[in-house]
């Protein structure tokens, strides 16, 4: 009894290491806004429009990035604090305002009415109001009754409408509805044939058509909640305990993270979710931290569906610019979304009225002990059979965003070897179209998808994910280098070999020459600092190890592709410009594609030995299959930024491996 009690006390003390904040109160120039700052922004903006509060809505509130040079100056001299400002996007009298608020001076620095095409990010309150409007709409209730459905089992969701060549667009949403009788898996039971548009500025139904009645897929077999499942079950997973002996393994000072040989800053944003900044790695030879990544985040997601028919052709989503990756972040579930050794961080956003709203456990950070090998070698020819092995340990930052039917698992992973990996996991529920078919043998026409269950077509679609990667490799003056792998004929007559391959390097001079579709020919792409060299003379660099990439199949003149033109190439490079942050433009909802990564690069600016930004687009063409039904197993992909002649030798050669510790049974009961 006594020993069991001691074990329980020990486990309680251990768990407290992961509960209490590992942070101080110091503010970093790149910190996301605090709840107090959200309230201050709200007060300042509302005071500027004292008689208009009823028609003023906050669409986005986030940090206005301080000047990059000012941040670096602050690092060397913390007394030189950069101005702290907020970027605020509001709707007022049917106009979009981009406002910069100085939080130190408590005043508005600028207030500009946006005159271009497109509208700002949608907020959750107006989407909820649009759904409520539809559910209370008498013609819709009549349509539901006509189909023999119960209105109490109807749930609706909002969809963006896009742009299809019209000269002027209203700020509207499309509302699609689903039937939940017998299941919580709403997206698999769509109520098709009804077109509903809601004008968000006037908050009224602007278009309503009940075109046709389509079959309703069965609820049977669509459940995914374990508590509602019926036998047989399986497979059963073994019990697992993931612990670290001395707490989390990293320190968190405010939002500054320090782990192993890395230090970086972590922030949370309503539009892009997690932001990794000022990532630097300690060099044992130089006895100092060296810059790698100034700022990195998911810039945009583009998801065009491939059914051009009425009711479906509009489905092309820009999840960041329209719905907000951080805005749709969900609270992470301990032990399932993140392991037992994870530390959680809350996220804060502004609602429609500008008030701060907390997303508990929006981010988690944890050491990953995945059983992988960092490096190893066996030398059997040497006496004594020499063997050395080092287990891989890495640090992971994670967020999950649920945007409609899809769940996106966003990981940033840092390795002691100097590599930075980022990955996206796709899971959730397919977007489906009801049909009369129950077997593929009945299909004699184009269905634009796969019959994944009776009466259910999983529609073809794409996922393109664009990353903003402002790399500062040992300084901000970098060059983009393409290394071609070229086959050569062996002209030497001394050996029977007929060919070999070698490398030919090319420093890319301008933006237009820095656009690449990967997979067309063998090459390596890297960012190097031509002003810093290793002892043997190589410019220090990091190279991109791509993965999970593809190219668009839509025609270039198709409207979704015009708006999602950043997917035209996998790799782009631009000179650093503070205003160029989001690959699909600032105001993406119903945009015309005239303010995108494509239009910026048409300036063909110089990028050699400059402060440059790498934009990487990865993605998949998703052909649904039956295994994706009723809920899709996670499909993962990513890329790696890997040091290449950055260090003088293997930076983890002298790493000290972790010791294995025996832990008491923390589930024992007294």
N, C-alpha and C positions, 0 to 999 in steps of 0.2 A: 504493500500500500504506500509506504513512504517513498520507495524508489520510483513508483509510478507518478506520485505527486511531484517529485523533483523533476522528472522528465517533462511533465506538463508545464511546470514553471519555466523550465529551460526553453521549451517550444514557444511559450508566450513571449518571453524576452526576445527570442530570435525573431518572432513575427513583428515585434515593435520596430525592428530595424527598417521594415518596409512600409510602415504606416506613417510615422512622423516625417514631416517634410525635411529633406536634406538641403535646406536652402537658407540663404540670408536675405536681408531686406535691401541689399544694394541694387540699384537699377542700372541696367545695361542699355546703351542707345538703341539696340535692336530688340529689346523686350516688346512682346505684344502688349496691347493696352490693358491696364488694370480696370476692375469694375469702377473705381473712383474716377479714372480717366474717361471711361465711357459716359459716366454721369456728367462730367465736366463738359465733354463735347456736346452732349445733348442740350445742356443749359445754354452754352454759347450759341449754338445754331438756332435754338428756339427763340432766344432773345433777339436774334437777327431777323426773325420773321414773327413778330409778336401777335399779329392778328390772323395768322394763317395756320395755326397748329392743326386744325381739323383736316387740311388737305396737304399736309407736309408729312412725308414718310421717309424713313431711313432705309436705304437699300444696301449700303455697305459702310462699315466703319472699321478702319484698320490703321496700322502704323504707316505714316508717310515716311518712306525710307530716307534716313538722313544721308547727306552727301558721303560718298564712299571714302574720300580722302579724310573727311572729318572723323569718321569712325576709326580709321587707322591712326590718326593723330591722337585720338582719345586712348587707344590702346597703349601708346607710348607715354602719354601724359594724361591720366584720368581726370586731372583738373580742367582739361579743355573739353567740356561737355558739349556735344553737338545740340543744336535746337531740337526739341522734341515736338513733333507735329503729328497730327492725325489726318488721314485722307478720308473724307466723308462724301458719300454719294447720296443725294436725296432726290425725291420727286416732289415738285411743288408747282401747282397750277399747270399740270400736264407737261412740265419741262424737267429735264434732268440737269442737276447742278453738281459739278465737281468742286468741292470745297476743301481748302487746306486750313486747319485750325492749329494755331500755335498754343501748345499746352502750357508752356512756361509763361508766355505773355497773356494767356487766356483771351485770345482774340482771333478773329478770322484774318488770315493772310491773303487769301484769294477766294473768289466765288465766281466760277465761270459756268455759264449755261452751255451745255453740250449741244452743238448744232449739227453733228454728224448723224449717220444712220445707226440704228440700233438703240437698245434700251438697256438699263442697268440690270444687275443681278436681281433675281426675284427674292423677296423675303418670305419667310414661312407664314407670317400672319395673313398676307394677302392671298397666298395659296389656300390657306384654310378657309378664308372668307369666300373664295370662289367656289370651293367644294360645298360649303354650306348653302350658297345661293342655288346651286344646281339641285341639291337634295330637297330643297323647299319649293322648287319650281313646278307648278301644276302640270304643264305639258310633259315634263320628265316623269312625274309620278304616273301620269296616264300611260306613257310608253312602257314603264315598268309593269303596270297592271296588265297592259295588252299582251305582254309576254308571259303572263301567269307567274310573275315573280313577286316576292314580298319585299316592300321598300325597306323594311327594317333590316334586311340582310344585304342591302346594297351599300357598297363602299366606293368612293370615287377618289381619283388622283389627278394631279395636274401634269400637263405635257406642254412643252414649248411648241410653237407653231412653225417657226423658221421663216425663211424668205424665199420667194419663188418668182422674183422678177418685178414685183409690183413697185411702183415709184414711191408710194407712201404706205407706211404700215401703222396700224394701231397697236397700242400696247395691250395685247390680248394673250390669253391662255386657252389651250384646249383642255377640256375635262373629259376623261374617260372613266367609265364606271364598271364595277365588277360585282359578282354575286358570291357571297361568302357562306351560303347555306351548306352546312356539312363540312366546311374546311376553313382554315385560316389562310390558305394559300390563294389569296384573292386574284393574283395576276393570271392564274391558270383558268379562271372562269370569267372572261370578259363579256360584257353586254355589248355586242357589236351592232352596227347599223345606225347608231345615233351620233350625230355631229353636234357638239356643244362648244361654243366659244364664249369666253367671258372677257369683257372689257374691264381691265384692272383700274384704269383711271376713273371711270364712272361706276365701277363695280356693279355691272349689270350684264345680263346675258345678251350678247350682241348677235348671236346666230344660233338657231336651233333647227335641226332637221332630223326627222325619224325616217330613214331611207328604207330600211329592210330589217327583217327579223332573221337572225342567224342561229344556228344550233348552239345550245349551251353545253359545253363539255361537262362530263360527270365529275362530281366531287370525290368519288371513290378513288383511292390511290394517290391523292394529292397532298395528304397530311404529312408534315415534317416534324411536328412536336413530339418528343419522345413520350410525354405523358399521354398522348393520344394514339400511340402506335399499338398495334396488335401483334402477337406472336405469328411467325417465328422471328426472333431477334438475332442479331449477330453481324459481324464477328464481335466478340467481347474483347475489349482492350485490357491489357494488364495494368495493374496499379503502378503509379509512378510518383517519385519524390524528387523534386528539383530544388536544391538548396545550395547556398554558398556560405562558406564558413564564417566570413567576417562581414556580413551584410551585403549590400547590393553590388559591391565591387567597383563602384564609381562614386564620384562626389558631384553634388548638384548645388552650386552656389548661385541662388536666384534661378536664372535659366541658363547659366553657363555650366557645361558638363565637362568633367575631366575623368578620363579613364585610360589606364595603361599608358601608351605613349601618345594619346590623342587629347586634344581639347577643342571644344566647339560650343556654339550657342544654339539653343533650340527655341523656336517660337511657334505660335499657333495663329492661323489666319482664317477668317471666314471664307475666303475665296479659294485658297490653295491648300489649306490644312497645315501640315508640319513644314517648317522652314529650317534648314540646316545652314548655319552661317559661321564664318570665321574658323573653319576646320583647319587645324594645324597639327603637325606631327613632330614629335621630338626626335632629333637626330643625335645619336650617341656620339658620333664622330665630331659633329660641329658644336655639341653641347648647347643646343638651342632648339626652340620650336620653329618649324618652317611652314610657310603658308601653302595651302593646297586649294581649298574651296572657299571663296568668299561668301557665296550664297547659292543654295540649291533647293528646288521645290518642283512639284508637279504643276506645270504652267496651264495645261488645258487637256481635256479629254473630249474626243470627237467620236460619236457613236451613230453612224448612219445606218438605218435599216434599209433592206433591199426589196421591199414590196412597193411598187410604184402605183398601186391601185388606190382608188378613192377610200379615204379613211385611214390610209397607211402611209401615203407618200410623204407626209409632213414629218414623219418620225426620224429626226436627225438631231441628236442631243449634243450640247456642249456643257458637260456636267459642271465644270468650274465656273465658266462665265455666265451660265444661266441659273444654276441651282446652288452653286457654292460647295466646294469639297469640304471645307471646314464647317459650313452651315449644316451639312447633312451628316457630319461626324456623329457616331453613336458612342454611348458609354461602353468602354471595353469591360468584358466580363473576366474577373480574376480567375486564373487557373485554366480557362478555356481560350480566351482571346490572347492572353499573355500568361507566361508561366509563373510559378510561385515566387520566384526571385525578382519579379518585376516591381518597379516603382511607377506609380500613376501620377499624371498631371492633368488638372482640370483645364478646360478651354472656356474662353469667354467671348461672347458675340453680342451684337446689338440687335434688339428686336425692332419692329416697325416704328415704335415710338422712341427709339434710341436708348432704351433702358438695357442694362447689361443682363445677359442670360447665361447661366453656367451650364456647360456640358461636363458633368462629372466624368473623370477617368477618360478624357478625350484622347490622351496619349499615354503610352507606356514605354519605359526604357528597361532593358534587361540584358544581362550577359547570356549569350547563347552557347551552351555546351552541347553541340549536336552530335558528338561522336565522330566528327570529321578529323582529318589529319592535317596539321599545319605544314609539317615537312617530316620526311623520314629518309633513312638510307641504311641498307645492310651491306656490309663488306665481307662477303663470304670467303674471299681469297686471302684475307688477312688472318693471321693467327688469332684465335680467340673468338672468331665470328662476331665482328663489331656490328652493333645495331644501335641506332639512335632514332627516337621518335618524339615528336612534339604534338600534343593534341591541339586542335583548333579551338580557340575561344574568340568570340567577337561580341561587339556591342550593337544592340538593335534598338531603333526607335520605331514605334508602330502606331498607326492610326487606322481605323476602319470607317469608311463612309458608306452609308446606304442611300444610294440615289435611285429612288423608285424601286424597280425590281432587282437591281444589281447591288451587291456588296463588294466594295473594293478594299482590299487589305494592302496598305501602303507601308513598306518597310524601307528604312535606311539602315545599312549595316556597315560598321567600321571595323577594320581588321588591323591587328598589330603590324602586319606586313606593309601597311600603308595604303591598302586598297579601300576604296569606298564602293559599296555595292548598293544598288537600289532595285527594288522589285515591286511588282503589283500582282496581287492575287485576285482573280475574278471568281466570284461565286454568287449565289442567289438564285433567282427564278427567271426562266425564259420569258420573253415577250411572245405571246402566242396568238394565233388567229383561229377562230372556230371554223370548222369545215364539216361537210357531211360524210367525209371518208372515214372508214374504220380500218382499212387495209390498203397498203401501197398499191396493190393490184388494181384498185378502183381508180387510181389517179391517171388521167389522160391529158392533163393540161399543166401549165406552169403554176406551181403553188408558192414559189418564192420562199420555200423552207422545207423542213423535214417533218414527216408525220411521226411525232414522238409518242403519241398515245391516240386512242380513238377520238376522232373529232377535233384533234389538236395539232396544228402546224406550228413548230418552232421556227420563227422567221429568221432568215439569214441576216447577218449584220456584221459590222466591224467594230473594233475597239482600237482607237489610236490615242496614245498617251504621250504628251510632249513634256519634256523636262527642260527647265531653265537651269543651266549650270555655269555660273560665273566662276570659272577657275582662275586662280591667281597662283601659278606655279612658281613658288619661291620669289614672288613679286608680281606686280600687275602688268608688266610689259611682257606679253607672250606672243608666240606665233603659232599658226596652225600648219601642221606638217602632214603631208600625205606620203606614205612609204609604199611604193608599188613593189609587189613581188613578181619578178620578171623571169621567164624561162630563157636560158641562153644555150646556144649550141657549144659543145666542147670542141674548140678548134685546135687543142693541143693533141698532137699525134702520139704522145707518150703513153696514154692509157686508153682502154677500150670504152670508157664512158662517153656517151654521145651528148648528154645534156646535163644541166644543173640549173638551179634558180638562185637569183641574187636580188638585192634590193636597190631601188632607185628612189632617192628622196627628193621631194619637191615642197618648198615652202609656198603656201598659197598666199597670194597677194591681196585679193579683194573678195568681197562677199559673194558675188555671182559665181566665182570659181570654187567656193567653199560649200556648195550644195551637193550632197551625195546620196544616191540610192545604193544601199548596201547589198552585197550578194551578186553584183554584176561582174566583178573581177576581184582577184585577191589583192588586198591592200590593208595597211594599218593606218589609223588616224590618231594623231596625238597633238597635245598642246605642249609646247616647249618654251623654255625661257632662254633665248639666245644670248642673254647677258650673264648667265651663270653656267659654269661647266664643272664636270667632275674632274678628279685628278688626272684621269686618262684622256680628257678632252671632249667628252660628250656633253651637249647641252642638256640640262636637267629637264625632265618631261614626265607627263602622265599620258597614258594612251587609253583610248576607249575600246573596251572589249564588249561589243554589242551582243545582244540576244533578243529574241522575241520581236524581231522586226519584220515588217512587210511593207508593201507599197499599195496605194489606193487603186481600186478597179473601176471606180466611177469615172465617167468622162470629165475632162477638165472644165467643160462649160456647164456641167450640172450644178444647180444652185447650192446644194449642200457642200459640194466639193470646193466651190468658190469660197465659201465661208470657212471651210476647214482646210485651206490651202497649205497650212503648215505640215500636213501629212504627205504633200507631194514628194518630199525628200525625208530621209531618215536623219540626216545631219545638216545643220546650218551653223554658220558662225557669223556673228555681228560684232561691231565695236560696242563697247559698253555704253549704254544710254539709259539713264535712270527711268525715263518714261516708257521704255520698251520692256514690259514685264510679263505680258500675257500674250501668248502666241496667236490667239484669235482676236485680239484687240481688247480695248477697254470695256466697251459696252456691247456685249455679244448677242443678247436676246434680239432676234429678228435683224441682225446686222447684215450688211451687204458684202462683206469680204473686202472692204476698201481700207481697212486698218488692221493689217495682219503681218505676221512674220514675212510673208511673201512681198508685201508692198514695201516694208522697211528695207529688205535686202535689195530691192530694185534700185536703191540709191548707189549700190556698188561701191561702198566705202572701203577704204584701206583697212586691212586687218593685220598687217605684218608688224611685229614688235609693238603691239598696241595692247591696251586693256580690252580684252575680247571676251565674248560670251559664247559658249557652246550650247546649242539647242539640239536635243536628241529626241526623236520620235520613234517609239516602238509600238507594236500592236499585233493583232491577229485578225484574220477573217474567220468568223465563227459560223461554222456549219453545224447546227444543233444535231444531237443524236439522242437516242432513247435514254442513255445514261445521264443526260442532263435533266431528266424529268424524274420526280416533280421538283427537285432542287439540285442544282449543279455542283458536283465536286469541284473544289478549287483548282483552277488552271493558273499556273504561276509562270512569270517570266521577268527578266530584268536585264541589267547591264552592270559592268564593272569599270571603274576608273582605277587604273593600276599604275603604280610608279614604274617608270622606264628610264633607267640611268639617272634616277633621282638620288639614290643612295650610292655610297661607294661599294657596298656589298649587301648581301641579304640582311635586311634590318631585323629579322627575327632569328638570326643564327644563334644569338646568345640569350634567347628568351628563357625564363625560368618556368618550367611547367607547373601547373597547379597540383597541389597535394590532394590526395583523396582522403576524405574524412568520413568516419563512421558516425551516423546520426541516430539518436534514439527514435523510437517509434512515436511520432507526434500525434498519432490517432488513438493511442491507448487511453482507456477510460479508468479513472480511479475506482 
